[in-house]
Amino acid sequence: MNWGMIGAGVVMGIAAMGSAIGIGIAGQGAIGAWKRCYLNNKQAPFLLVVFAGAPLTQTIYGFLLMNSMKAAAAVADKAGQFFLLGLGFAAGLAMCMSAIAQGKAGAAGSDALGETGKGFTNYIMVVGLCETVALFAMVFGMIA
């Protein structure tokens, strides 16, 4: 059995689960902000979709790392395969947690932007900081 190939699949799956959870959290925040805007007869900012969709990118990072790991798993010895299995779990969890944190930051950004109509740049910077963890996990995983 090629444990490295399992690790490659795991990184994709765990990253995608994090994206789904993060999108759910951020989406709830966006919907709540829109609802308050409608109740107060204010314009509902479409820009909140950016916050809701931001955690989706972790799935892309998981996919890219999975492809890199598949190539490495095809030529890896037994120790290398177990390394890739561990890498798949570790990088997948890092991406997952990044997406969840990003969803929470996006929900807070949606709430703040919906309420005030100001500060989008500041809020999206925090969302981007959460994103950085997933980027590092992907790049460092590809290097390893």
URBEL-V790686 format. One record per backbone hydrogen bond with DSSP energy under -1.0 kcal/mol. CO is the residue of the C=O (numbers start at 0). NH is the residue of the N-H. Records with the same first field share a line. If there is no record, write none. Layout:
CO = NH  NH
//
This chain:
0 = 2
1 = 5
2 = 6
3 = 7
4 = 8
5 = 9
6 = 10
7 = 11
8 = 12
9 = 13
10 = 14
11 = 15
12 = 16
13 = 17
14 = 18
15 = 19
16 = 20
17 = 21
18 = 22
19 = 23
20 = 24
21 = 25
22 = 26
23 = 27
24 = 28
25 = 29
26 = 30
27 = 31
28 = 32
29 = 33
30 = 34
31 = 35
32 = 36
33 = 37
34 = 38
35 = 39
36 = 41
37 = 40
44 = 47
45 = 48
46 = 49
47 = 51
48 = 52
49 = 53
52 = 55
53 = 56
54 = 57
55 = 58
56 = 60
57 = 61
58 = 62
59 = 63
60 = 64
61 = 65
62 = 66
63 = 67
64 = 68
65 = 69
66 = 70
67 = 71
68 = 72
69 = 73
76 = 80
77 = 81
78 = 82
79 = 83
80 = 84
81 = 85
82 = 86
83 = 87
84 = 88
85 = 89
86 = 90
87 = 91
88 = 92
89 = 93
90 = 94
91 = 95
92 = 96
93 = 97
94 = 98
95 = 99
96 = 100
97 = 101
98 = 102
99 = 103
100 = 104
101 = 105
102 = 106
103 = 107
104 = 108
105 = 109
106 = 110
107 = 111
108 = 112
109 = 113
110 = 114
111 = 115
112 = 116
118 = 122
119 = 123
120 = 124
121 = 125
122 = 126
123 = 127
124 = 128
125 = 129
126 = 130
127 = 131
130 = 134
131 = 135
132 = 136
133 = 137
134 = 138
135 = 139
136 = 140
137 = 141
138 = 142
139 = 143
//
